Amino acid sequence: MDPATIAGAAAGLGAAVVGAPAVLGALGFTAAGISAGSIGAWMMSAAATANGGGVAAGGVVATLQSLGAAGLSASAQAAWTAGGALLGAFF
């Protein structure tokens, strides 16, 4: 594999770990809950409509809100970091 491709993939993994909270917040998934009028609110409304009024536990909306409220867990951060290190080892 091309070293530039590996470097790009590793950088992308790092950016995903660092940038995920900002992206989730911008979509409306915040520590205070889903922001009114946001994409997250639209997604929640659509999920509730599709599920007869409730949002399914473990579904996309619930998972994104959980990540938006708590951020990536230590184990998820470690997994992304390990993946980046593994890609970097192929340099």
Sequence and secondary structure as in RCSB ss.txt:
>XXXX:A:sequence
MDPATIAGAAAGLGAAVVGAPAVLGALGFTAAGISAGSIGAWMMSAAATANGGGVAAGGVVATLQSLGAAGLSAS
AQAAWTAGGALLGAFF
>XXXX:A:secstr
  HHHHHHHHHHHHHHHHHHHHHHHHHTEETTEE TTSHHHHHHHHHHHHTTT   TTSHHHHHHHHHHH S HH
HHHHHHHHHHHHHHT 
